[in-house]
Each structure stands twice: as structure tokens, then as C-alpha cells.
Amino acid sequence: MRPPGPGPLGPPRFVALGDSLTEGVGDPVGGGAWRGWAALLADGLSEEPATFTNLAVSGAQTRDVLERQLPAALDLRPGLVSVVVGVNDTLRCTFDIQAVAARLDRVYAACTEHGAVLLTACLPDPGRMLGLPAALADPLARRQRAVNTVVHALSERYGALHLHACEGEWTTDRALWSADRLHPGERGHRQLALRFHALLAEHGLATGPAPSAEPEFPAPAKAASLWWLATAGTGWVARRCTDLLPQLLTLAADELRHRARGTSARLDLRASAAVSAALAALSVVERADAA
């Protein structure tokens, strides 16, 4: 795998695509600005400062990355592109794993066709992170597993450097997460940056110093965190889940009905079949294009 391409004066060009996780929500640096794992990673890509552009936007779905962020990224001719997205798709009533797979396939293909090294990650499901009751959390978990399965398959297809971040101690260590439970705090963002740096260094693509695991800023006081959650944080969640709520209640009722009948496995099989169909559809398109 080739190293990230140089910028105008030599340093690597790194462009980050995605949603609020990559935008840096949970890692404030003052003045209402966010930093986040991608900015921390950029500082350690080489001995010279990388040319870094963060195009990630809070609330972005795979459609936003494909239609808005990707064209802007390709104009910058990056040598390294991170694409971490999908959670917001699972929080919408319009969730369609086949559409998610098709969009990610086009994004990954465009990045690699333009010669960029591709960074990807799978993520924990929002229902578990929010601590929702099982009947509500399980449908969301099923959706996130579907997205993660697609990300795994496409990352392998396009030779991406993939970070398996959907489980492990970092998802359960409350010290690494912000008050809303959906975004890492500074410590969590630093853990992501460290893990991405290690992955790149393993392939000879990160030659600068690894990000520090220790926070630069003091952790927000509990009262400040609760105030943020009660104001901005709660609004953030509400804006992304309002259209899902009626459907989620229907999904929860279906979940409880299958559980009572002892047929919950059917829901898992249905989700697995949808993922298989989505990936098979991409293979059909690929064969048609090759022909």
C-alpha cells in the first residue's frame, strides 16, 4: 500500500469525511469549536504537519457523504481519506441497508480510484450506548450490525485500513465518553486517534509521533456535562431521532411479539438476508460494469 500523497509543499494530504464523530463532537477546544480524533491523527502522520481538511458534518448520512463531501474531497486530491459514517442512517425511518451499501461502495471506489489510502471503521450501536430498553435497543443494534457488516465487506473489497471499533473495553469505559453517550469525550477521541495511528504505522503510513492518550483539557464537571446534555445534547439526539420514533415503537412491538413467541431468531435472519442481498446487488453491478 502506497503512502499518503504529498501536499503542495510535501506533507501528506488528509481529508476526513463523515458525521459528528469525525467532526469532533465531544472534544471541545473552546469558542464552540470541536477538534476530534481526525485532527489528532493528522498531527502524527509525518514529521511535517499534514495538510488536513475536515469535511465531516454533524448529522451527515451516507447520502450526504456521497453527494456533498466526496466531490469536495476529491477536488483536494488527498493521499489519505477517512470515511466513518452510518450511525445517522440507522436513526432514520428511511433506513435501507441496500441504499447504504450502494452509497458506501461508490464513495470507497471513488477514493481508491483517485489513488487515496482509505481509512474506515465500524462503530457500536447507538441503542446500547444510550442504554435503551432491549425492545428499543435491539432493532437499532440489528441495523448497526448490518451497516458494520457492509463496511467490513467493502473495506476488504477496496483494500481499506479498517478499524474494528464496534466493541471492546473502549465502548464500556464511561471515562472515554461524553455526557450524551453517543460521542467520545476527549479521552475517547484520543483513543480512536491512537488506534488509527497504530494501524497506519503498521503499514508504514504514519511516521510522526503517536497522539498522546492523556487529555489536554480537564474533563467537564458533572454539572456542566448534565447542563450540556439537557440543552444542546438532548436537542442533538431529538433532531436525529424524531422521524424514527413512531417506526421504532412499531419495531419494538414486533420485537416483543417475536420474543413472546420464541421466534426472535427470525428477525436476525431477516436482517442477515437483507445484508446479503445488498452485497449481492453490488456484485451484480460490478460484473455488469466489467462486461
Buried (B, 14 or more C-beta within 10 A) or exposed (E): EEBBBBBEEEBBBBBBBBBBBBBBBBBBBEEEEBBBBBBBBBBBBBEBBBBBBBBBBBEBBBBBBBEBBBEEBBEBBBBBBBBBBBBBBBBBBEBEBBBBBBBBBBBBBBBBEBEBBBBBBBBBBBBBBBEBEBBBBBBBBBBBBBBBBBBBBBBEBBEBBBBBBBBEEBBEEEEBBBBBBBBBBBBBBBBBBBBBBEBBBEEEBBBBEBBEEEBEEEEBEEEEBEBBBEEEBEEBBEEBBEEBEEBBEEBBEEBBEBBEEEEBEEBEEEBBEBBEEBBEBBEEEEEEEEE
